[in-house]
Amino acid sequence: MLQTVKDACRFDPKAIDYALSDQIESLEDLVGHDAGAAEAFFRKTYVTGGMHTLLRQGLQRLAGSSGQAVFELKQSMGGGKTHSMLALGYLAANPGLAHLVPKEISQGFTPTAARVVAISGRSISRDKHLWGDIAEQLGKADDFVEFYKGSPQAPNEKDWVNLIGDEPTLILLDELPPYFGYGVTQPVGGGTLADVTVYAVANLLSAALKLKRLCIVISNLSGSYHGASQQIAAMIQKANGDLQKESARQAKSITPVELGSDEIYHILRRRLLLAEPDAGVVDSVATAFSEAISDAVRSKAVTKSAEQIADEISASYPFHPSFKHILALFKDNEAFRQTRGLMTLAAMMVRSVQERPTNDVYLVGCQHIDLTQADIRDGMTNIYDLSGAIAHDIAGTESARGHAQVIDEQMGRDSASQVARLVLMASLPEASGAVKGLTKLQLIENLVAPLRSAIEFDDAFEQLRGECWYLHRRDNDAWVFAKNENLRKKIEKYAEGAAQPKIDAELQRRLLAVFEPRRKTAYSELLALPKIEDIKTGGGRLLLVLSPDKKVPPEDAKRLFDAVVQKNNFCILTGDGSDLAKLEDRVRRIWAVAKVRDEDGGDKSPNVAELNEETELAEFEFNSTLTSLFNRLYYPGRHPKDGDGLLSVPLKMTPTKAKDGKSNSIDGETAVEEALASTGASKLYNEITEVNADTLRTRAEQMLWIAGGDRRARWKDIEEQAICNVRWPWLPAKGLDDLRKRTVNTGAWRDNGDGYVEKGPFPPAKTAVKAVTRTRDDDGKATIDLTAINGGDKVRIHYAPTDAVSASSPAVPDVTFESDATVLWFLAVDPEGKHDTGPAEKWTNTLTITHDPKEVMGKRSVTLSVKPRGEIRWNLDGTNVKEGKVYTGSIDIPGDGEATIYAYAEDAGVSVSRNFTIRAVTGGKATIDPGKPATVAKKTKLATTADTFVTIRAGKKNRATFGNGVVVTVGKGDKNATTRFGPGTDLAPDAIEAFISAARTAIGDEAAEVEFTFGEFKFASGADLTEFLQETSEQIKVDPEEVQQ
């Protein structure tokens, strides 16, 4: 049968009591001791690695076989410094007891009896001072009387050498900082007693180098002195520092006890046990723990290996291997007294196990410490005060039980208390930024034991996590108890105290966010939890989110439907229950988490991992409650028995992962669309397609045209009917307009642009002709492209010079028709009679007036002409040129200054006006005026790509426009694109360049050749034209006589 600690181990009651006392050791114990006291000391002492080094090298120095004279013991208060000094002192005075320590200490030399001087800073005499006390313990007080009688004086190096001599001497200096605390308050000369003491000790250390059998051991001098004023503390620190620098030059540093090593277990066994544990028991316990860990590994609760725990138990028994790791976390706390604190803590743990009501502990661990005992609880709070966590979460009173105790009572075992106590011990480090706490995995690894499974501790941890007020999660996933309440408790407090208006606003905001209309297919407006009297149904289609009740339909929904006219313009989201308060609770928690996060530093919060988890959990709970609460959608329709009213369909909302991969989100709009478009409702068309457009047209004609009305209906009335007639289905946003466009395009409806729409069927459309001028030559002959509309395959196009054109008029021989007529009328006739003949199409030519100025012997004349025909009238002053002189021949220009001829031509109702500027007499040479607009009417063809782009670039630079029959050809052979622009179309260079680019893309050749033809180019000024001609001198030749200004 596996033995427990209580069964297998014999603890020394006196040792336990002593460990629970102050355990004060003093160097004064060396003064006047006998060999029996020394022997008793060593029988309860475990020689640590640090002590081993001190004993061997110290004894070697006293025997004259070592050059190391000074040793400094470096450890905080209670760290074993005094105990190590006592060990060396006892052994130096009693070398015959060397057999009580490991033989390696004296191997190679014979220890020699030595004089032992033990000085404690707490008991240095006020009259002899430190150096006088040393001299007195050596029996030579009179030799140093001059240094302590009257004003204190520090012995120099020679004085120390003469005092000590060659006899083996051990000088132990312990707890000097308190003495410096006294010394800095005692003025001596221009300094203090502390200054004199530092100088005296420095000289002593220097003398030790010359005295081959003198060994000095000094405890470390770092740290502040409690209780001193700020000024005095600074002086003490300086004195300590000065002396420490001096000792560091000569001393060897030794750490008496490594608290993070297995040495602590040897110390504890030597001090607390009456006998070493039986090896067989240790092995059986190690095996049992290995099996327990193996089971936990198989269940994937832990990752620690069974072999590892077995090896650790062999070294730590009867203590749990985790003890040294937990201890290492807080060993440097200012109030923790190192080895002395280790003994006290271990004694508390042992006593807790001994007084435990159940005998079920196989290894003593931090999880067993009984915090219900006042002295143990005080001991913990002295290390680091977490009394709030202890009282509320771990070990409360009979009337106010801690959370762990309550969970224990529910589980029937102390699993929660063990978890909580272990977390508490790992939470004791006090330094800012210190490593503290344990992860859940580490906790379970350290708690699994024979007959105690990982599952019970896992369950206990999860319950603690949900209940504890002071339990916190750190960034590294470690859990700690802290002085302040944890985030979860703070969140609960904020949630409970949140103002109702804030929660109402947040709930409304969240509902608006979940159901926000983005596509606006099912609805375009949204109201969450509105007052019924505030609802307006005359705007965009509306989704109302109303508080659930148990009536079908909900009372508020029915009241709204009965009250409004636009009964087909809203739907209502609600549920079968009435528990909106539960959703409000979820919102309260979300609001509280956000508030705590903001107060805690946002994304820079030290608790950001836990806050993220709380946020995710709160969002999940909100979404879950929302989806279960709002589960029914009411929409307008006609019930077979009850008539017009609100029908319902189930609403299924499914949270989906957001882009961050963590948080869940709900697409409420999609859920509403799917519900309304489902077979059960068939209320919503998500889109209008070629397939359903005709069905919708038919339904619209039946439901939206006012009964008894004619074929024409005002579009506004149709739109109003669509939001009032509950039988009309819902279309996407602008869906009714889209249906109108589609139906008008198919000819089923007609939109005459007067606000009315007419539904078919309609009689066949009448014939029509479209005439497009393709080109016009210099004589006014135009090439016309004719297209017959609604005339059938055998349609004929007739033409005449007047509107008297008829089916008996001549027919055009080809749809491409050439004529220099000023006006023509075209008429399309369907010889099969399927289409009535529509109105004739009037086509008009363009009259072009040109002028030819001449200058002979200083006399100027101008010849005018008009193409293709027409009467010209003119004058020189521009007054009512329509009534000017009829042109009959060349016009003489009087004078020699610049003049303007104003010309007007008319034929068959077509007219044109032109102004021609006649330059001043120049001796026969024409010039371009830089300040006036300039036009060149000249047929120009650029046959190469290079010439084309030189011209386009120059045109862009100089703001040119090209017109009068622009033709652009891109490509060659069968792979080309040609575009002709009418004679009246003027194009900017950018437009031409854009067409070239598009044509190259269309034919799939980005480097296709380009040909560019135009009949006219214009500029805002003659200066622009001049620069353009300079830049295109290789491509375009223009004589100034050809420039019109």
DOKOLLO-751928 format. One line per 3 residues: number of its first residue (from 1); for each residue x, y, z of C-alpha. Coordinates in steps of 0.001 Angstrom, whole numbers, plus 500000, padded with zeros to 6 digits. Layout:
BEGIN
NUM> X,Y,Z  ...
This chain:
BEGIN
1> 500000,500000,500000  501317,503442,499064  502362,505368,502165
4> 501434,508998,502732  503841,511573,504135  502231,511284,507571
7> 502776,507519,507511  506290,507471,506097  508047,510495,507625
10> 509026,511290,511241  509152,515065,511561  510918,516586,514575
13> 508264,518570,516516  510932,520768,518083  512401,521515,514679
16> 508947,522388,513337  508308,524707,516284  511741,526300,515890
19> 511221,526790,512176  507950,528537,512960  509726,530817,515436
22> 512072,533711,514590  515026,531241,514165  517497,533948,515211
25> 521116,532828,515001  523937,535049,516260  527701,534973,516050
28> 527656,535490,519802  526916,531736,520009  530612,531213,519221
31> 531767,533146,522243  532581,530677,525044  531003,527675,523266
34> 532025,524096,524007  532601,521173,521671  529168,519732,522475
37> 527409,522809,521099  529556,522627,517997  528773,518947,517500
40> 525016,519536,517913  525237,522345,515364  526783,520128,512688
43> 524382,517248,513267  521521,519553,512153  523482,521233,509366
46> 523505,520297,505696  526672,521509,504014  525562,523353,500891
49> 527800,524036,497941  528469,527567,499137  529208,526445,502679
52> 531503,523711,501353  533576,526310,499497  533749,528573,502548
55> 534762,525787,504949  537467,524312,502743  539069,527552,501603
58> 538674,529203,505008  540366,526286,506797  543070,526197,504140
61> 543781,529873,504789  544013,529277,508526  546412,526387,507861
64> 548573,528717,505776  547958,526832,502519  545740,529307,500633
67> 546248,532789,499302  542541,533666,499599  542222,535776,502746
70> 538809,537467,502483  535379,535997,501752  532127,537888,501201
73> 528845,536057,501750  526291,537426,499304  522660,536816,500167
76> 519750,538803,501534  518688,538739,505159  517878,535239,506348
79> 519840,533706,503501  522166,531508,505593  525088,533916,505961
82> 525198,533766,509758  524746,529993,509730  527686,529617,507332
85> 529832,531896,509510  528928,529816,512567  529893,526626,510720
88> 533343,527998,509881  533740,529437,513388  532849,526161,515112
91> 535125,524144,512829  538044,526632,513095  537845,526501,516896
94> 537250,522715,516933  539186,521141,514039  538680,517745,515633
97> 535038,517873,514447  536078,517794,510809  534652,514279,510551
100> 531147,515743,510912  531422,517476,507526  532194,515953,504134
103> 535740,514633,504034  536449,516542,500828  536567,519752,502890
106> 539823,518813,504641  541256,516617,501926  544969,517379,501329
109> 545652,519375,504504  545175,519206,508261  542873,521813,509802
112> 544538,523937,512494  542906,525361,515597  542469,529098,515295
115> 541427,532073,517318  537879,533083,516390  536670,536670,516507
118> 532909,537095,515986  531644,540640,515415  527973,541464,514863
121> 527077,544970,513840  524148,544857,516249  526366,544356,519333
124> 529528,546406,518706  530401,548319,521870  529909,552066,521868
127> 533161,552776,523705  535628,550455,521988  534079,550469,518537
130> 534603,547684,516015  538420,547634,516166  538450,547717,519962
133> 536040,544746,520122  538293,542760,517766  541315,543539,519920
136> 539387,542601,523079  538301,539199,521671  541956,538575,520780
139> 542905,539406,524426  544778,542521,523328  542391,545342,524102
142> 545146,547437,525646  547132,547337,522389  544374,549353,520670
145> 543376,551629,523529  544819,554670,521746  542411,554099,518884
148> 539187,554055,520915  539904,556189,523962  538746,559719,523342
151> 538040,560580,519731  537833,557384,517564  540783,556781,515272
154> 541131,554076,512635  544081,551640,512996  546230,551536,509897
157> 547466,548442,508127  550628,548169,510278  548568,548469,513446
160> 546443,545518,512383  549466,543412,511416  551066,544041,514806
163> 547833,543234,516648  547026,539934,514880  550463,538497,514210
166> 551117,535082,512645  548758,533001,514816  545812,531456,512869
169> 542957,533896,513253  539407,533917,511913  537536,537227,511974
172> 533788,537090,511224  532040,540395,510447  528263,540150,510268
175> 525396,542676,509950  527526,545809,509568  524812,547980,507899
178> 522941,548516,511200  526186,549674,512769  526753,552104,509917
181> 523250,553365,510602  524450,554280,514040  527856,555515,512842
184> 526535,558102,510392  524815,559860,513306  528051,560164,515319
187> 530237,563071,514185  533970,562523,514293  536228,565371,513187
190> 535022,566506,509785  533210,563233,509149  531363,560519,511023
193> 532088,557342,512920  530955,555447,509810  533765,557057,507790
196> 536326,556044,510430  534922,552486,510513  535129,552117,506751
199> 538758,553206,506830  539559,550841,509714  537978,547821,507999
202> 539661,548687,504690  543026,548680,506472  542132,545335,508081
205> 541391,543819,504668  544670,545162,503363  546563,543705,506352
208> 545002,540287,505656  547047,540071,502481  550228,540159,504573
211> 549093,537817,507335  549143,534311,505807  546986,532735,508520
214> 544376,535470,508808  540946,534701,507304  538209,537332,507205
217> 534562,536555,506393  532228,539497,505872  528507,539351,505096
220> 527328,541313,502106  526827,545032,502539  524250,545722,499815
223> 520732,546866,500572  519190,549753,502436  518810,550147,506151
226> 515200,550135,507278  513999,552794,509620  516544,555450,508735
229> 515629,558861,507379  516193,559472,503696  519368,561481,504370
232> 520774,558951,506837  519848,556056,504548  521834,557715,501766
235> 524855,558067,504084  524537,554432,505165  524341,553380,501525
238> 527520,555334,500786  529359,553749,503721  528201,550290,502666
241> 529202,550992,499086  532653,552275,499995  533383,549263,502127
244> 531894,546891,499570  534176,548321,496860  537140,547815,499155
247> 536193,544229,499989  535440,543423,496383  539042,544098,495445
250> 540190,541319,497769  537204,539132,498683  535841,536005,497095
253> 532043,536092,496845  530098,533066,498061  526362,532444,498074
256> 525641,530278,501132  522439,528666,499826  521080,528398,496276
259> 517345,528552,496921  516525,527541,493360  518448,524256,493606
262> 517909,520866,495205  520036,522033,498163  516880,523264,499815
265> 515523,519706,500037  518703,518467,501727  518509,521341,504201
268> 514855,520672,504957  515368,516945,505462  518365,517554,507775
271> 516543,520216,509804  512978,518902,509974  513182,515097,509879
274> 514318,512833,512689  515452,510232,510133  516024,509974,506393
277> 512995,508590,504481  513061,504952,503455  514374,504624,499898
280> 511719,502041,499046  508959,504427,500062  510513,507193,497963
283> 510686,504893,494944  507084,503751,495344  505855,507353,495614
286> 507899,508349,492553  506399,505431,490621  502853,506343,491676
289> 503307,509944,490594  504818,508778,487293  501727,506693,486623
292> 499434,509593,487517  501362,511881,485150  501246,509235,482410
295> 497461,509064,482712  497271,512843,482462  499542,512835,479401
298> 497315,510269,477706  494314,512502,478320  496357,515394,476878
301> 495927,517368,480099  499706,517738,480673  502949,517333,478738
304> 505431,516550,481517  507134,513173,481185  506748,510414,483778
307> 510521,509887,483908  511092,513553,484656  508736,513636,487651
310> 510234,510410,489038  513775,511821,488979  512637,515054,490587
313> 510791,513261,493405  513897,511226,494238  515684,514509,494976
316> 512821,516423,496636  511008,513844,498812  509010,514402,501036
319> 508384,517706,499276  506836,518177,495870  509403,519035,493145
322> 507464,522208,492341  508380,523700,495743  511791,524984,494682
325> 510386,526506,491500  507619,528304,493359  510083,529442,496020
328> 512472,530819,493371  509745,533191,492181  509567,535219,495408
331> 512879,534477,497158  514099,538002,496421  511091,539690,498022
334> 512343,542248,500513  510327,540741,503376  511280,537133,502596
337> 514213,536035,504736  515805,533555,502346  516884,530305,504093
340> 515125,531347,507267  511991,532004,505240  512414,528638,503508
343> 512402,526878,506864  509342,528766,508044  507415,528117,504846
346> 508293,524413,504828  507265,524102,508485  503902,525732,507661
349> 503358,523258,504850  504293,520278,507010  502055,521397,509871
352> 499185,521930,507421  499584,518360,506154  499838,516965,509684
355> 496628,518718,510735  494802,517928,507514  491527,516031,508197
358> 492296,513446,505495  495515,511452,505304  495932,511679,501521
361> 499139,513657,500907  502045,511789,499336  504256,514843,498701
364> 504116,518091,500682  503523,521049,498377  502511,524669,498332
367> 498984,523550,497496  498611,522064,500978  499325,525168,503039
370> 496319,525816,505288  495385,529480,504997  492505,529147,507432
373> 495102,529182,510257  495706,532775,511275  499485,532476,511831
376> 500002,530804,508449  497830,533375,506697  499822,536154,508402
379> 503047,534520,507291  501893,534578,503680  500755,538189,503816
382> 504110,539177,505338  505828,537877,502205  503397,539787,499972
385> 500035,541048,501048  497283,539375,499068  494830,539322,501956
388> 491937,540372,499706  492449,537376,497430  492853,535038,500407
391> 489702,536236,502147  487395,536359,499120  488748,533686,496801
394> 490664,531101,498819  490058,530830,502573  487305,532981,504035
397> 485487,532729,507304  482686,530408,508377  480155,533115,507561
400> 481833,534347,504387  483388,531386,502618  486013,531881,499945
403> 485110,530943,496392  487496,527980,496440  485898,526656,499649
406> 482418,526901,498133  483539,525037,495021  485205,522389,497193
409> 481948,521811,499024  480134,521414,495719  482773,519027,494317
412> 483255,517090,497559  487047,517472,497445  489598,520228,498063
415> 490545,520482,494364  489667,524176,494059  491547,525103,497236
418> 494654,523290,496029  494494,525125,492705  493915,528470,494438
421> 496694,527986,497017  499214,527012,494350  498308,530067,492248
424> 498614,532231,495364  502125,530988,496138  503160,531662,492539
427> 501723,535184,492846  503949,536342,495720  506783,538045,493749
430> 506563,541765,494501  509037,543304,492037  507617,545172,489082
433> 507948,543052,485958  508826,539939,487982  508008,536515,486574
436> 504976,535277,488447  501998,533017,488144  501411,529634,486530
439> 499659,528604,483342  496760,526204,483523  498996,523453,482173
442> 501643,524098,484831  499013,524100,487559  497619,520741,486559
445> 501117,519243,486140  501971,520254,489707  498690,519071,491206
448> 498214,515663,489601  498845,513002,492264  497935,509402,493011
451> 494131,509162,493198  493850,512849,492112  493231,513161,488354
454> 493917,516024,485976  490208,516263,485183  489146,517264,488698
457> 491763,520026,488841  490843,521186,485348  487181,521457,486374
460> 488100,523227,489597  490278,525718,487734  487517,526585,485262
463> 485062,527170,488103  487570,529344,489957  488214,531283,486816
466> 484560,532160,486587  484052,532984,490282  487225,534511,491706
469> 487426,538255,492202  491184,538638,492357  492336,536049,489801
472> 494004,537619,486766  495352,536311,483488  498669,537711,482262
475> 499939,538175,478700  501859,534883,478838  498652,533027,479837
478> 499900,532691,483418  497288,533081,486162  497969,535125,489286
481> 496185,536531,492272  496578,540280,492615  495684,542997,495100
484> 493099,544500,492835  489883,542852,491734  490152,541030,488432
487> 488687,542099,485142  485749,539725,485333  484651,541057,488705
490> 485122,544633,487551  483134,543848,484428  480299,542415,486506
493> 480219,545493,488743  480142,547861,485770  477476,545759,484068
496> 475244,545837,487141  475662,549599,487562  475289,550622,483925
499> 472681,553324,483377  469597,552045,481554  469632,554845,478916
502> 473185,553847,477942  472192,550200,477630  469104,551085,475604
505> 471230,553193,473262  473876,550472,472927  471269,547781,472274
508> 469669,549944,469636  473067,550673,468064  473912,546978,467925
511> 470587,546019,466381  471095,548736,463776  474580,547374,463068
514> 473395,543755,462728  470533,544620,460354  472117,547594,458585
517> 470728,547799,455026  473722,547778,452699  472360,546186,449537
520> 468853,547573,450299  467208,544709,448467  464608,543779,451105
523> 464511,547106,452931  466252,550468,452753  465397,551900,456153
526> 465692,550425,459641  464231,551267,463047  465249,549331,466146
529> 462874,549210,469133  460981,552354,468079  457838,553818,469604
532> 454881,552872,467413  453721,556454,467190  457113,557517,465772
535> 457004,555129,462809  456479,556664,459342  455763,554193,456535
538> 455631,556559,453584  459354,556567,452776  461686,553742,451794
541> 460748,550156,452636  461199,549701,456355  462419,546933,458667
544> 461134,547345,462209  462831,545466,465057  460208,545217,467807
547> 460412,543746,471281  459108,540161,471206  455843,539214,472849
550> 453870,536003,472938  451009,537146,470675  450772,536220,466981
553> 451203,538641,465396  452672,540852,468123  450206,543386,469462
556> 452261,546438,468418  452755,545027,464924  449022,544447,464380
559> 448185,547906,465720  450649,549472,463253  449333,547477,460273
562> 445754,548490,460978  446668,552171,461368  448730,552885,458237
565> 447819,553182,454567  451174,552014,453199  450618,548469,454437
568> 453030,546953,451896  456031,549073,452867  457367,547480,456039
571> 458208,544179,457676  458649,543415,461361  461367,541381,463056
574> 460420,540007,466460  460209,536680,468275  457996,534138,469985
577> 459038,535006,473547  459177,538127,475668  462597,537893,477312
580> 464269,541015,475943  465875,541493,479381  468247,538636,478646
583> 469515,540438,475549  469902,543622,477592  472071,541680,480062
586> 474329,540629,477203  474613,544239,476081  475424,545307,479640
589> 478353,542929,479675  479631,544080,476282  479375,547691,477430
592> 481169,546892,480682  483995,545024,478921  484549,547997,476612
595> 484621,550398,479581  487140,548266,481478  489275,547919,478358
598> 489312,551680,477873  490249,552312,481509  492920,549611,481390
601> 494862,551123,478491  493085,549730,475435  495307,547584,473221
604> 498275,548477,475452  496579,547026,478533  498664,544466,480444
607> 495508,542335,480457  494851,542610,476737  494729,538810,476232
610> 492096,538349,478924  490160,541385,477706  490146,539984,474180
613> 488789,536709,475510  486121,538488,477556  485151,540549,474511
616> 484880,537480,472327  482808,535643,474943  480493,538618,475466
619> 479989,539017,471707  479314,535304,471350  476695,535358,474115
622> 475048,538438,472600  474880,536840,469166  473557,533568,470563
625> 470820,535337,472509  469965,537567,469551  469579,534653,467140
628> 467381,532706,469534  465257,535704,470579  464536,537344,467201
631> 463417,534315,465246  460293,535380,463346  459712,537846,460528
634> 456283,539327,459799  455521,540710,456332  452361,542053,454621
637> 450294,539639,452568  446858,538161,451989  445731,535187,454035
640> 443313,532845,452218  440793,533092,455065  441624,536227,457030
643> 442352,538566,454142  445000,541286,454238  447255,541164,457268
646> 450691,540214,458576  452015,536800,457646  455085,535265,459265
649> 458080,533205,458290  460895,531789,460494  464112,533811,460524
652> 467377,531909,460726  470448,533915,461653  473799,532130,461838
655> 476889,533822,463308  479876,533621,460978  483571,534162,461574
658> 484738,537686,460909  487844,538498,458861  490004,538454,461996
661> 489200,534760,462393  488092,535202,465995  485000,537297,466526
664> 481599,536165,465274  479334,538423,463291  475722,538209,462105
667> 474539,539365,458682  470973,540237,459577  470184,541758,456192
670> 471013,538510,454396  468877,536524,456854  465881,538799,456209
673> 466394,538558,452437  466561,534770,452576  463438,534555,454732
676> 461381,536826,452470  462622,535077,449312  462066,531578,450708
679> 459345,529321,449340  457318,529842,452488  457039,533584,451901
682> 457853,534257,448214  457556,537932,449014  460914,539201,447749
685> 462539,539150,444324  466265,539649,444870  466720,540768,441269
688> 464784,541349,438096  465871,539056,435261  464806,538147,431771
691> 463075,535118,433301  460858,536901,435845  460385,540311,434196
694> 457358,539273,432160  455657,537693,435192  456228,540856,437185
697> 454867,542985,434325  451674,540961,434282  451262,541217,438071
700> 451950,544957,437944  449240,545471,435300  446789,543513,437467
703> 447651,545033,440845  449131,548485,440305  446876,549952,437580
706> 443824,551394,439299  440862,549119,438718  438538,550384,436031
709> 441078,552858,434770  442313,553196,431228  445533,551898,429752
712> 447407,555001,430841  448385,555402,434497  450283,558062,436338
715> 453626,556602,437436  453318,558201,440883  450021,556360,441368
718> 451666,553071,440406  454452,553657,442931  451877,554446,445622
721> 449925,551284,444838  453147,549254,445142  453568,550283,448790
724> 449882,549922,449637  448771,546668,447943  449943,543776,450159
727> 449675,541325,447248  452386,543124,445296  455793,541435,445735
730> 458850,543339,446905  461523,544268,444367  465089,545433,445042
733> 465848,549125,445469  464803,550957,442264  463318,547651,441123
736> 460051,549168,439968  461946,551690,437841  464045,548858,436442
739> 460884,546923,435564  459506,550005,433775  462704,550416,431723
742> 462788,546756,430756  459125,546699,429799  459332,549949,427843
745> 462381,548594,426012  460474,545482,425016  457562,547603,423812
748> 455075,546156,426315  454723,549587,427937  455211,553076,426643
751> 456639,556011,428543  455723,559238,426778  457768,561411,429106
754> 454701,563139,430574  454696,561247,433896  452320,558567,432593
757> 452943,554994,431513  450739,553195,429015  450384,549443,428969
760> 449936,547395,425826  449040,545780,423619  449816,548525,421059
763> 449188,548740,417273  452273,548197,415084  454662,551131,414951
766> 454635,553413,411918  457479,553566,409464  460246,556123,409800
769> 463499,557108,408090  466797,558092,409631  469120,560163,407399
772> 472775,560654,408376  475238,562811,406420  478380,560812,405921
775> 480514,563249,403882  480226,566453,401841  482601,567494,399078
778> 483784,571003,398244  480936,571491,395778  478301,570726,398398
781> 477450,567216,397215  476625,565104,400269  476775,561353,400802
784> 473750,560351,402897  473265,557049,404763  469561,556151,404906
787> 467959,553695,407359  464318,552617,407191  462608,551882,410503
790> 459557,549581,411003  459189,548947,407313  459855,545261,407013
793> 462329,543528,404745  460862,545015,401547  460605,548616,402662
796> 461066,551378,400054  462424,554859,400654  461002,557643,398478
799> 462351,561184,398196  461324,564607,396986  462539,568217,397368
802> 459395,569122,399350  457252,567647,402071  454837,566483,399374
805> 456862,563278,399080  454692,560174,398678  454742,556558,397580
808> 454605,557847,394008  457768,559899,394443  461043,558497,393143
811> 462635,555730,395272  466266,555924,396249  468319,553403,394344
814> 470511,552597,397372  470556,553319,401090  473721,555305,400432
817> 472475,558261,398459  474369,561178,396934  472828,564592,396276
820> 473730,568273,396166  470145,569297,396894  469662,571830,399600
823> 466641,570064,401126  465258,566560,400636  462331,564726,402210
826> 462453,560957,402680  459491,558662,403254  459529,554945,404200
829> 456728,552789,402800  455926,549177,403776  454682,547559,400564
832> 453284,544621,402566  451021,546956,404558  451992,545655,407976
835> 453101,549090,409158  451337,552347,408495  453383,554999,406789
838> 454830,557436,409248  455867,561067,408824  458517,562041,406282
841> 462057,562784,407405  463506,566167,406405  467203,566284,405515
844> 469036,569571,404983  472348,570179,403331  474859,572723,404614
847> 475511,575911,402692  479178,576886,402593  480227,580489,401782
850> 483821,580994,400654  485748,584099,399701  488713,584779,397450
853> 490505,588075,398293  492879,589694,395766  495189,592697,395926
856> 496406,594332,392689  498410,597530,392677  497175,598392,396173
859> 493570,597823,395177  491662,595049,396965  488720,592993,395774
862> 486875,589911,397062  484992,587222,395191  482249,585326,397124
865> 480680,581962,396309  478197,579576,397981  477986,575778,397616
868> 475947,573967,396542  473737,576972,395669  472006,579967,397131
871> 471569,583738,396991  474301,585785,398707  473722,589134,400370
874> 476496,591234,401868  477610,594538,403371  480698,596057,405014
877> 479152,597377,408230  477372,594246,409540  473951,595862,409918
880> 471124,593392,409058  473137,591515,406514  470016,589508,405570
883> 468812,592708,403916  472208,593540,402439  473138,593872,398799
886> 472586,590891,396553  475943,589606,395448  476382,589875,391729
889> 480140,589925,391283  483525,590895,392700  483399,593369,395591
892> 485881,596275,395722  487210,597065,399201  487648,600808,399772
895> 490695,602284,401494  493816,600406,402517  492969,599443,406138
898> 491592,596198,407498  487967,595570,406537  485265,592946,407169
901> 482772,591546,404694  479554,590314,406304  477912,587675,404105
904> 474582,585785,404294  473385,583025,401948  469979,581285,401747
907> 468352,578561,399678  465150,576590,400244  464920,577828,403818
910> 468515,576841,404651  470812,579733,405519  474326,580482,406693
913> 476228,583615,407787  479959,584212,407562  482247,587134,408333
916> 485469,587511,406374  488306,589769,407577  490181,591441,404738
919> 493739,592323,405671  495131,595796,405276  497085,596514,402136
922> 500430,594678,402446  501904,595006,399031  500460,591743,397887
925> 501676,589526,400787  499133,587885,403156  499937,587564,406898
928> 498368,585750,409885  497051,588025,412651  498284,586479,415946
931> 495447,587928,418039  492432,586727,416085  490815,583286,415817
934> 492006,581406,412772  490445,578693,410607  491950,576706,407757
937> 489414,574961,405495  491669,572555,403665  491283,568847,402997
940> 494253,567175,404673  495191,563477,404794  497970,562145,407039
943> 498837,558692,405734  501329,557547,408380  501172,556906,412126
946> 504124,559198,412752  502541,562134,410868  499248,561547,412664
949> 500733,561692,416156  502981,564678,415371  499832,566526,414321
952> 497785,565357,417334  500523,566390,419783  500892,569803,418130
955> 497098,570181,418134  496879,569353,421871  499612,571850,422647
958> 497981,574646,420654  494322,573894,421491  493255,572973,417969
961> 489987,571352,416863  489570,569242,413719  486341,568972,411713
964> 484492,568962,408386  484603,565235,407834  487132,563701,410217
967> 488049,560109,409281  490314,557901,411390  491485,554512,410170
970> 493381,552136,412478  495036,548979,411139  495231,547619,407626
973> 494054,544738,405496  491132,542801,406962  492049,543839,410472
976> 491083,547484,410752  488656,549967,412282  487463,553112,410513
979> 485316,555852,411978  483846,558803,410056  482523,561820,411851
982> 479876,564013,410224  480895,567248,408503  479415,569271,411343
985> 481360,567479,414127  484446,569163,415571  486862,566993,417618
988> 489589,567874,420086  492952,566030,419748  492321,564163,423034
991> 489128,562636,421644  490906,561506,418488  493753,559998,420498
994> 491270,558168,422753  489539,556659,419726  492862,555472,418299
997> 493714,553783,421590  490298,552104,421830  490471,550935,418201
1000> 493935,549435,418670  492656,547542,421729  489580,546365,419857
1003> 491534,544885,416941  494165,543461,419297  497144,545393,417958
1006> 498509,548143,420230  500938,549247,417501  498478,549267,414574
1009> 499093,551887,411891  496922,555012,411869  495589,557222,409039
1012> 493993,560608,409852  491876,562767,407462  490120,566064,408158
1015> 488712,568994,406135  489189,571871,408531  491205,572886,411610
1018> 490533,575814,413951  492463,577773,416569  491585,580319,419234
1021> 494296,582654,417910  496536,583166,414929  499530,582738,417243
1024> 498378,579185,418071  497949,578409,414372  501424,579795,413558
1027> 503082,577636,416220  501060,574610,415097  502214,575077,411486
1030> 505815,575399,412652  505591,572095,414542  503850,570308,411626
1033> 505817,571907,408798  506648,568463,407379  503049,567265,407499
1036> 500841,570287,406684  501485,573112,404215  499291,576238,404534
1039> 499594,579529,402724  498536,582573,404764  496090,583306,401959
1042> 494248,580111,402984  493755,581288,406566  490372,582705,407475
1045> 490336,585222,410327
